[in-house]
C-alpha cells in the first residue's frame, strides 16, 4: 500500500527553505524505502586557508619528518591534525 505524498513546497528564498526543513520532517515528502545509495567520487570537502606562525626550528623539524615520509610538509601537518582531532 502506497501512502500519498505531499507535493513539494515552493520557497521564495533559500532561507525560507532552510527554515522549513529544520522545522519539518522529509518523510511526508519522500519515500525513503525507495532511496538508492549514490557515490560521489569527485566531491571534495570545503577548505579554507589559514595562517599559522611557527618557530623556524619547529618548521624545519616538520619538513625533515615530511621528507622522511616522502610527503609535502603541509600534508603531514594536516594528517597529524586529523589524527589528533579524531
C-alpha positions as CSV (number, residue, x, y, z in Angstrom):
1,X,0.0,0.0,0.0
2,X,1.5,3.3,-1.0
3,X,1.0,6.3,1.1
4,X,0.0,9.6,-0.6
5,X,2.9,12.1,-0.5
6,X,2.7,15.8,0.0
7,X,3.5,18.0,-3.0
8,X,6.9,19.7,-2.8
9,X,6.7,23.0,-1.1
10,X,7.6,26.2,-3.1
11,X,10.0,28.6,-1.4
12,X,10.8,32.2,-2.1
13,X,14.3,32.1,-0.8
14,X,16.9,29.6,0.4
15,X,16.5,30.9,3.9
16,X,12.8,30.0,3.8
17,X,13.6,26.6,2.5
18,X,16.3,26.1,5.2
19,X,13.8,27.1,8.0
20,X,11.2,24.8,6.6
21,X,13.4,21.7,6.6
22,X,14.7,22.5,10.0
23,X,11.1,22.5,11.2
24,X,9.5,19.7,9.2
25,X,10.4,16.1,8.5
26,X,11.1,14.9,5.0
27,X,9.3,11.6,5.4
28,X,6.0,13.2,4.4
29,X,7.5,14.2,1.1
30,X,9.8,11.3,0.2
31,X,9.6,7.5,0.3
32,X,12.9,6.7,1.9
33,X,12.4,2.9,1.3
34,X,12.9,3.6,-2.4
35,X,16.0,5.6,-1.9
36,X,19.2,4.4,-3.5
37,X,22.8,5.0,-2.2
38,X,25.0,7.0,-4.5
39,X,28.7,7.5,-4.7
40,X,30.2,10.9,-5.4
41,X,33.9,10.2,-6.1
42,X,34.8,13.7,-7.2
43,X,33.3,15.5,-4.3
44,X,35.9,17.4,-2.3
45,X,35.4,18.8,1.2
46,X,35.4,22.5,1.6
47,X,38.7,24.0,2.6
48,X,39.9,27.4,3.8
49,X,43.4,28.8,4.0
50,X,44.8,29.7,7.4
51,X,48.0,31.4,8.5
52,X,50.0,29.7,11.2
53,X,53.1,31.1,12.9
54,X,55.6,28.5,13.9
55,X,59.1,28.8,15.2
56,X,61.6,28.2,12.4
57,X,63.2,25.3,14.3
58,X,59.8,23.6,14.6
59,X,59.0,24.1,10.9
60,X,62.4,22.7,10.0
61,X,61.7,19.6,12.1
62,X,58.3,19.2,10.4
63,X,59.9,19.5,7.0
64,X,62.5,16.8,7.9
65,X,59.8,14.5,9.1
66,X,57.8,15.1,5.9
67,X,60.9,14.4,3.8
68,X,61.4,11.1,5.6
69,X,57.8,10.1,4.8
70,X,58.1,11.5,1.2
71,X,55.1,13.8,1.6
72,X,54.7,17.6,1.5
73,X,55.1,19.1,4.9
74,X,51.7,20.8,4.6
75,X,50.1,17.4,4.0
76,X,51.9,15.9,7.0
77,X,50.6,18.7,9.2
78,X,47.1,18.0,8.0
79,X,47.5,14.3,8.7
80,X,48.8,15.0,12.2
81,X,45.9,17.4,13.0
82,X,43.3,14.9,11.7
83,X,44.8,12.1,13.9
84,X,44.7,14.4,17.0
85,X,41.1,15.6,16.4
86,X,39.6,12.1,16.0
